[in-house]
Amino acid sequence: MAQKNNERGFVRCVECKHATYMQWFENPIIAECQVHHERMVGEARRICKSFEPSGVVDVSQISIQHFDHYDI
């Protein structure tokens, strides 16, 4: 029996199809959620009812926008 999204337990945003990714310098990857319109640490585990797997097996497979400065 398939589990509902809210019954999956902990998920990571780097594995979700609703996120775009960015990274400043060597800091952790930030995931910007297209559903909730907020940013989270991409590899942190969390509970999310909107999570849908992207099919990514390894973090090196995702497209990350890299920044070398902070905008003030």
A tleap script that builds the chain and sets N, CA, C and O, in Angstrom:
source leaprc.protein.ff14SB
mol = sequence {
  NMET ALA GLN LYS ASN ASN GLU ARG GLY PHE
  VAL ARG CYS VAL GLU CYS LYS HIE ALA THR
  TYR MET GLN TRP PHE GLU ASN PRO ILE ILE
  ALA GLU CYS GLN VAL HIE HIE GLU ARG MET
  VAL GLY GLU ALA ARG ARG ILE CYS LYS SER
  PHE GLU PRO SER GLY VAL VAL ASP VAL SER
  GLN ILE SER ILE GLN HIE PHE ASP HIE TYR
  ASP CILE
}
set mol.1.N position { 0.840 -1.179 0.000 }
set mol.1.CA position { 0.000 0.000 0.000 }
set mol.1.C position { 0.887 1.245 0.000 }
set mol.1.O position { 1.817 1.340 0.801 }
set mol.2.N position { 0.617 2.175 -0.866 }
set mol.2.CA position { 1.405 3.408 -0.959 }
set mol.2.C position { 1.091 4.316 0.219 }
set mol.2.O position { -0.051 4.408 0.670 }
set mol.3.N position { 2.119 4.979 0.702 }
set mol.3.CA position { 1.937 5.908 1.807 }
set mol.3.C position { 1.572 7.281 1.278 }
set mol.3.O position { 2.014 7.681 0.201 }
set mol.4.N position { 0.769 7.993 2.035 }
set mol.4.CA position { 0.444 9.374 1.697 }
set mol.4.C position { 1.648 10.242 2.025 }
set mol.4.O position { 2.493 9.845 2.828 }
set mol.5.N position { 1.742 11.432 1.411 }
set mol.5.CA position { 2.869 12.327 1.645 }
set mol.5.C position { 3.068 12.639 3.114 }
set mol.5.O position { 4.209 12.689 3.574 }
set mol.6.N position { 2.000 12.851 3.867 }
set mol.6.CA position { 2.146 13.224 5.274 }
set mol.6.C position { 2.486 12.031 6.155 }
set mol.6.O position { 2.717 12.216 7.350 }
set mol.7.N position { 2.527 10.815 5.616 }
set mol.7.CA position { 2.866 9.631 6.384 }
set mol.7.C position { 4.281 9.144 6.084 }
set mol.7.O position { 4.710 8.140 6.652 }
set mol.8.N position { 5.000 9.813 5.227 }
set mol.8.CA position { 6.329 9.365 4.824 }
set mol.8.C position { 7.383 9.583 5.883 }
set mol.8.O position { 8.427 8.932 5.850 }
set mol.9.N position { 7.145 10.463 6.805 }
set mol.9.CA position { 8.167 10.778 7.787 }
set mol.9.C position { 9.078 11.869 7.264 }
set mol.9.O position { 8.639 12.774 6.554 }
set mol.10.N position { 10.341 11.779 7.619 }
set mol.10.CA position { 11.289 12.820 7.253 }
set mol.10.C position { 11.726 12.706 5.797 }
set mol.10.O position { 11.967 11.612 5.288 }
set mol.11.N position { 11.823 13.859 5.137 }
set mol.11.CA position { 12.276 13.951 3.749 }
set mol.11.C position { 13.330 15.056 3.667 }
set mol.11.O position { 13.519 15.814 4.618 }
set mol.12.N position { 14.015 15.141 2.522 }
set mol.12.CA position { 14.998 16.194 2.303 }
set mol.12.C position { 14.605 16.973 1.055 }
set mol.12.O position { 14.203 16.385 0.051 }
set mol.13.N position { 14.721 18.276 1.116 }
set mol.13.CA position { 14.342 19.132 -0.013 }
set mol.13.C position { 15.192 18.869 -1.259 }
set mol.13.O position { 14.727 19.100 -2.375 }
set mol.14.N position { 16.437 18.387 -1.086 }
set mol.14.CA position { 17.280 18.109 -2.246 }
set mol.14.C position { 16.753 16.918 -3.053 }
set mol.14.O position { 17.237 16.647 -4.152 }
set mol.15.N position { 15.781 16.225 -2.514 }
set mol.15.CA position { 15.178 15.087 -3.210 }
set mol.15.C position { 13.765 15.400 -3.713 }
set mol.15.O position { 13.058 14.501 -4.167 }
set mol.16.N position { 13.349 16.673 -3.635 }
set mol.16.CA position { 11.988 17.056 -4.000 }
set mol.16.C position { 11.951 17.760 -5.351 }
set mol.16.O position { 12.838 18.551 -5.671 }
set mol.17.N position { 10.931 17.470 -6.132 }
set mol.17.CA position { 10.816 18.082 -7.454 }
set mol.17.C position { 10.304 19.526 -7.399 }
set mol.17.O position { 10.326 20.216 -8.418 }
set mol.18.N position { 9.848 19.993 -6.247 }
set mol.18.CA position { 9.320 21.353 -6.119 }
set mol.18.C position { 10.386 22.387 -5.771 }
set mol.18.O position { 10.058 23.558 -5.580 }
set mol.19.N position { 11.639 21.989 -5.683 }
set mol.19.CA position { 12.685 22.902 -5.212 }
set mol.19.C position { 13.655 23.299 -6.324 }
set mol.19.O position { 13.910 22.536 -7.256 }
set mol.20.N position { 14.183 24.507 -6.197 }
set mol.20.CA position { 15.332 24.950 -6.979 }
set mol.20.C position { 16.446 25.200 -5.967 }
set mol.20.O position { 16.178 25.495 -4.802 }
set mol.21.N position { 17.686 25.083 -6.411 }
set mol.21.CA position { 18.794 25.048 -5.463 }
set mol.21.C position { 19.796 26.156 -5.715 }
set mol.21.O position { 20.047 26.547 -6.855 }
set mol.22.N position { 20.368 26.657 -4.616 }
set mol.22.CA position { 21.387 27.692 -4.698 }
set mol.22.C position { 22.390 27.466 -3.575 }
set mol.22.O position { 22.090 26.839 -2.559 }
set mol.23.N position { 23.600 28.000 -3.793 }
set mol.23.CA position { 24.648 27.832 -2.794 }
set mol.23.C position { 25.581 29.026 -2.844 }
set mol.23.O position { 26.011 29.445 -3.920 }
set mol.24.N position { 25.895 29.573 -1.676 }
set mol.24.CA position { 26.841 30.669 -1.550 }
set mol.24.C position { 28.157 30.107 -1.035 }
set mol.24.O position { 28.195 29.472 0.019 }
set mol.25.N position { 29.219 30.334 -1.764 }
set mol.25.CA position { 30.557 29.872 -1.391 }
set mol.25.C position { 30.513 28.367 -1.118 }
set mol.25.O position { 30.006 27.613 -1.948 }
set mol.26.N position { 31.028 27.920 0.017 }
set mol.26.CA position { 31.025 26.498 0.378 }
set mol.26.C position { 29.973 26.189 1.448 }
set mol.26.O position { 30.057 25.162 2.122 }
set mol.27.N position { 28.990 27.069 1.605 }
set mol.27.CA position { 27.933 26.882 2.595 }
set mol.27.C position { 26.974 25.777 2.137 }
set mol.27.O position { 27.037 25.347 0.985 }
set mol.28.N position { 26.089 25.314 3.027 }
set mol.28.CA position { 25.134 24.271 2.637 }
set mol.28.C position { 24.238 24.712 1.471 }
set mol.28.O position { 24.035 25.904 1.241 }
set mol.29.N position { 23.722 23.744 0.760 }
set mol.29.CA position { 22.805 23.991 -0.357 }
set mol.29.C position { 21.475 24.467 0.212 }
set mol.29.O position { 20.944 23.883 1.157 }
set mol.30.N position { 20.944 25.538 -0.378 }
set mol.30.CA position { 19.647 26.081 0.022 }
set mol.30.C position { 18.621 25.686 -1.031 }
set mol.30.O position { 18.862 25.831 -2.230 }
set mol.31.N position { 17.485 25.191 -0.580 }
set mol.31.CA position { 16.400 24.817 -1.482 }
set mol.31.C position { 15.293 25.857 -1.377 }
set mol.31.O position { 14.819 26.167 -0.284 }
set mol.32.N position { 14.891 26.388 -2.517 }
set mol.32.CA position { 13.775 27.330 -2.542 }
set mol.32.C position { 12.549 26.572 -3.021 }
set mol.32.O position { 12.502 26.101 -4.157 }
set mol.33.N position { 11.563 26.457 -2.149 }
set mol.33.CA position { 10.356 25.686 -2.441 }
set mol.33.C position { 9.412 26.493 -3.320 }
set mol.33.O position { 9.066 27.627 -2.990 }
set mol.34.N position { 9.001 25.915 -4.428 }
set mol.34.CA position { 8.081 26.574 -5.347 }
set mol.34.C position { 6.630 26.468 -4.870 }
set mol.34.O position { 5.761 27.180 -5.373 }
set mol.35.N position { 6.365 25.592 -3.912 }
set mol.35.CA position { 5.016 25.431 -3.364 }
set mol.35.C position { 4.797 26.373 -2.179 }
set mol.35.O position { 3.793 27.083 -2.120 }
set mol.36.N position { 5.747 26.373 -1.235 }
set mol.36.CA position { 5.600 27.148 -0.004 }
set mol.36.C position { 6.252 28.523 -0.067 }
set mol.36.O position { 6.071 29.336 0.839 }
set mol.37.N position { 7.010 28.791 -1.128 }
set mol.37.CA position { 7.677 30.084 -1.331 }
set mol.37.C position { 8.559 30.456 -0.145 }
set mol.37.O position { 8.500 31.577 0.361 }
set mol.38.N position { 9.377 29.500 0.291 }
set mol.38.CA position { 10.330 29.746 1.356 }
set mol.38.C position { 11.608 28.972 1.076 }
set mol.38.O position { 11.621 28.050 0.260 }
set mol.39.N position { 12.675 29.349 1.755 }
set mol.39.CA position { 13.975 28.704 1.587 }
set mol.39.C position { 14.322 27.891 2.825 }
set mol.39.O position { 14.087 28.314 3.957 }
set mol.40.N position { 14.892 26.707 2.579 }
set mol.40.CA position { 15.307 25.818 3.653 }
set mol.40.C position { 16.680 25.237 3.311 }
set mol.40.O position { 17.095 25.253 2.152 }
set mol.41.N position { 17.377 24.726 4.321 }
set mol.41.CA position { 18.612 24.001 4.065 }
set mol.41.C position { 18.213 22.715 3.345 }
set mol.41.O position { 17.424 21.921 3.857 }
set mol.42.N position { 18.767 22.526 2.159 }
set mol.42.CA position { 18.329 21.439 1.286 }
set mol.42.C position { 18.531 20.038 1.815 }
set mol.42.O position { 17.720 19.155 1.537 }
set mol.43.N position { 19.598 19.811 2.576 }
set mol.43.CA position { 19.888 18.457 3.034 }
set mol.43.C position { 19.379 18.158 4.439 }
set mol.43.O position { 19.573 17.053 4.946 }
set mol.44.N position { 18.733 19.128 5.067 }
set mol.44.CA position { 18.160 18.904 6.398 }
set mol.44.C position { 16.893 18.057 6.262 }
set mol.44.O position { 16.123 18.218 5.316 }
set mol.45.N position { 16.699 17.180 7.194 }
set mol.45.CA position { 15.499 16.342 7.181 }
set mol.45.C position { 14.346 17.095 7.819 }
set mol.45.O position { 14.518 17.771 8.834 }
set mol.46.N position { 13.173 16.974 7.219 }
set mol.46.CA position { 11.988 17.675 7.699 }
set mol.46.C position { 10.747 16.903 7.291 }
set mol.46.O position { 10.824 15.980 6.480 }
set mol.47.N position { 9.619 17.271 7.841 }
set mol.47.CA position { 8.339 16.687 7.450 }
set mol.47.C position { 7.658 17.682 6.526 }
set mol.47.O position { 7.541 18.861 6.859 }
set mol.48.N position { 7.207 17.213 5.368 }
set mol.48.CA position { 6.575 18.104 4.395 }
set mol.48.C position { 5.455 17.359 3.677 }
set mol.48.O position { 5.690 16.325 3.053 }
set mol.49.N position { 4.254 17.881 3.767 }
set mol.49.CA position { 3.100 17.268 3.111 }
set mol.49.C position { 3.138 17.427 1.601 }
set mol.49.O position { 2.480 16.673 0.884 }
set mol.50.N position { 3.906 18.405 1.101 }
set mol.50.CA position { 3.961 18.677 -0.335 }
set mol.50.C position { 5.099 17.952 -1.038 }
set mol.50.O position { 5.251 18.097 -2.251 }
set mol.51.N position { 5.898 17.181 -0.321 }
set mol.51.CA position { 7.059 16.508 -0.898 }
set mol.51.C position { 6.648 15.548 -2.014 }
set mol.51.O position { 5.728 14.745 -1.864 }
set mol.52.N position { 7.358 15.658 -3.131 }
set mol.52.CA position { 7.221 14.711 -4.235 }
set mol.52.C position { 8.622 14.378 -4.721 }
set mol.52.O position { 9.377 15.286 -5.068 }
set mol.53.N position { 8.986 13.113 -4.756 }
set mol.53.CA position { 10.344 12.747 -5.145 }
set mol.53.C position { 10.690 13.199 -6.556 }
set mol.53.O position { 9.874 13.111 -7.474 }
set mol.54.N position { 11.909 13.682 -6.707 }
set mol.54.CA position { 12.372 14.130 -8.026 }
set mol.54.C position { 13.075 13.011 -8.772 }
set mol.54.O position { 13.309 13.122 -9.975 }
set mol.55.N position { 13.411 11.943 -8.081 }
set mol.55.CA position { 14.125 10.841 -8.706 }
set mol.55.C position { 15.637 10.988 -8.612 }
set mol.55.O position { 16.372 10.157 -9.146 }
set mol.56.N position { 16.108 12.025 -7.947 }
set mol.56.CA position { 17.542 12.248 -7.782 }
set mol.56.C position { 18.099 11.211 -6.815 }
set mol.56.O position { 17.573 11.014 -5.719 }
set mol.57.N position { 19.168 10.556 -7.240 }
set mol.57.CA position { 19.800 9.548 -6.397 }
set mol.57.C position { 20.962 10.147 -5.615 }
set mol.57.O position { 21.222 9.757 -4.477 }
set mol.58.N position { 21.660 11.102 -6.235 }
set mol.58.CA position { 22.841 11.704 -5.629 }
set mol.58.C position { 22.759 13.223 -5.760 }
set mol.58.O position { 22.304 13.735 -6.783 }
set mol.59.N position { 23.195 13.942 -4.732 }
set mol.59.CA position { 23.142 15.409 -4.733 }
set mol.59.C position { 23.937 15.982 -5.903 }
set mol.59.O position { 23.604 17.060 -6.395 }
set mol.60.N position { 24.966 15.298 -6.354 }
set mol.60.CA position { 25.777 15.802 -7.470 }
set mol.60.C position { 24.991 15.851 -8.781 }
set mol.60.O position { 25.467 16.439 -9.752 }
set mol.61.N position { 23.812 15.254 -8.833 }
set mol.61.CA position { 22.982 15.233 -10.038 }
set mol.61.C position { 22.069 16.460 -10.153 }
set mol.61.O position { 21.525 16.718 -11.226 }
set mol.62.N position { 21.895 17.217 -9.067 }
set mol.62.CA position { 20.978 18.351 -9.123 }
set mol.62.C position { 21.686 19.586 -9.669 }
set mol.62.O position { 22.907 19.712 -9.571 }
set mol.63.N position { 20.919 20.475 -10.233 }
set mol.63.CA position { 21.446 21.724 -10.767 }
set mol.63.C position { 21.410 22.782 -9.662 }
set mol.63.O position { 20.348 23.107 -9.131 }
set mol.64.N position { 22.592 23.313 -9.326 }
set mol.64.CA position { 22.706 24.288 -8.247 }
set mol.64.C position { 23.232 25.600 -8.807 }
set mol.64.O position { 24.240 25.620 -9.513 }
set mol.65.N position { 22.552 26.691 -8.493 }
set mol.65.CA position { 23.028 28.016 -8.882 }
set mol.65.C position { 24.014 28.484 -7.810 }
set mol.65.O position { 23.651 28.614 -6.641 }
set mol.66.N position { 25.261 28.734 -8.213 }
set mol.66.CA position { 26.315 29.115 -7.268 }
set mol.66.C position { 26.509 30.628 -7.253 }
set mol.66.O position { 26.445 31.287 -8.290 }
set mol.67.N position { 26.747 31.166 -6.054 }
set mol.67.CA position { 26.979 32.595 -5.875 }
set mol.67.C position { 28.329 32.808 -5.204 }
set mol.67.O position { 28.716 32.032 -4.330 }
set mol.68.N position { 29.050 33.855 -5.605 }
set mol.68.CA position { 30.341 34.150 -4.991 }
set mol.68.C position { 30.313 35.483 -4.233 }
set mol.68.O position { 31.365 36.041 -3.920 }
set mol.69.N position { 29.115 35.988 -3.940 }
set mol.69.CA position { 28.969 37.194 -3.128 }
set mol.69.C position { 27.553 37.234 -2.539 }
set mol.69.O position { 26.635 36.563 -3.012 }
set mol.70.N position { 27.420 38.046 -1.492 }
set mol.70.CA position { 26.114 38.253 -0.875 }
set mol.70.C position { 25.587 39.611 -1.302 }
set mol.70.O position { 26.326 40.595 -1.272 }
set mol.71.N position { 24.330 39.681 -1.697 }
set mol.71.CA position { 23.715 40.980 -2.006 }
set mol.71.C position { 23.175 41.575 -0.713 }
set mol.71.O position { 22.528 40.891 0.080 }
set mol.72.N position { 23.449 42.839 -0.517 }
set mol.72.CA position { 22.990 43.498 0.712 }
set mol.72.C position { 21.819 44.407 0.377 }
set mol.72.O position { 21.273 45.063 1.264 }
savepdb mol mol.pdb
quit
